């Protein structure tokens, strides 16, 4: 007979495994530079596909493929108006997550590789960037 406390721990681990699988899928979705550029383009509001394509600087086919994947994952919302398709960020937490990671990575590069103030350009409509601690 199994110990009841041990069974509860195993049940909790199964639940954690499901959470980790979901989180892993979410990070996989965002682990693509074009998708990060799309989020950056959309962080200040809804835009038609053509505007996103111009901002991202990739082909319409490529951008549309990424927009569709992000829409299906629930990260973006989509609406049609006449012949235009508009996308917007559905899950605002993704902006906070991406901004935090982008700012941290960019701040490590800022001292030597990025122009002054570059860190503040990452998803500017999101929450203010966390400030680096002085050393």
N, C-alpha and C positions, 0 to 999 in steps of 0.2 A: 504494500500500500504506500502511495506517495505522500510525502509530507505536504500539508495544505499550504504552508508558507512557501515551499519550493515551487509548487504549482502556480501560485500567484506571481512569483518572480518570472517563471517561464511565460505565463500569459502576458505579463508586462513587457517582456523582451519581444514577443511576437508583435505586440502593438508598436513598440519602438522600431522594429524592423520595417513595419509598414510605413511609419513616419519617415524613416531614413530613405526608403525607396522613393517616396514622393519628393522629398527634398533633393535627392540625387537627380531625379527627372527634371526638376525645376532648374537646378544648376546646369544640367546638360543643355536645356533649352537656351539658357543665357550664355553658354560658353561658345559664342560665335561673334566675332567682331561686327559683322553686318547687323546682327540683331541688337547689339549694344548701340550702334549708330542709329538704328531705327528708334529705339527707346529715347535716345538723346533728342532726336528730331521731334518726337511726340510729347516730350515732357512738359511743354508749355501749352498743350491743347491739341484738339482734333485737327487732322490735316487730310487732304485728299491724297490718294496714292501718288499722283504726279509730283506733288510737292515733296513727299517723302523720298521719292526716287531722286529728285534734284539734290536734296539735302545730303542724302547718303552717298551719292556719287557712284551708283552701281546701275546695272541694267534693270529695266522694269520687270523682266522675267525673274531675275534673282530676288529683287526686293519683294515682289508679290509672293514668291514662294515662302520667304521668311515671314511676311505679314500673315499669311494663311496659317503657318505653323504656330505662330504666337497667338493668333485668334483662337485656334482650336484648343490651345492649352489654357485659355481663359485669361491670358495676360492682356490682350487687346480686345476692344469692342469694335464692331464694324457696322456701318449703316450705308445705305445706298440712297442717293438723291439724283434723280434723272440718270445721266450717264456717268456720274462720278461715284466712287467708293471712298468713304471716309473711314479713317481709323483713329482710335483714341486709346489711351491707357485705361484698362479696366481695373487692373490690380495695382493700386498706388504703392503698395508695399514694395513692388519690384523696383520702383524708382529710388526709394530710400536705400534698398539693398545695393543696387548698382552704383548709386552715388557714393555710398560709404566705401565700397571696394575700389571704385575708380579714383576717389580722392586719396585713399591710402596708398595705392600703387603709384599714382602720379606724384604724390608728395615725396616719395622716396627717390623719384627721378628728378624732381624739380631743382634740387641743388646743382645738378650738373647738366641736365639735358633739356629741360623745358624752359620756355620764356617765363619771365616773372608774371605771376598771377594766373598762370595756366590752370592750376588746380581748381580755381573758382569757376572755370568754364564748364565743368562737368555737370550736366543736367542742372542748369542754374535755377530753374523754377522749383526744384525740390528744396527740401530743408537746407538750411545753411551748412556748409561743410564743417566737419569737426576740425578744430584748430590743432595743429601739431604742438606737442609739448617741447619746450626748450630743453636743450641738453646741457 
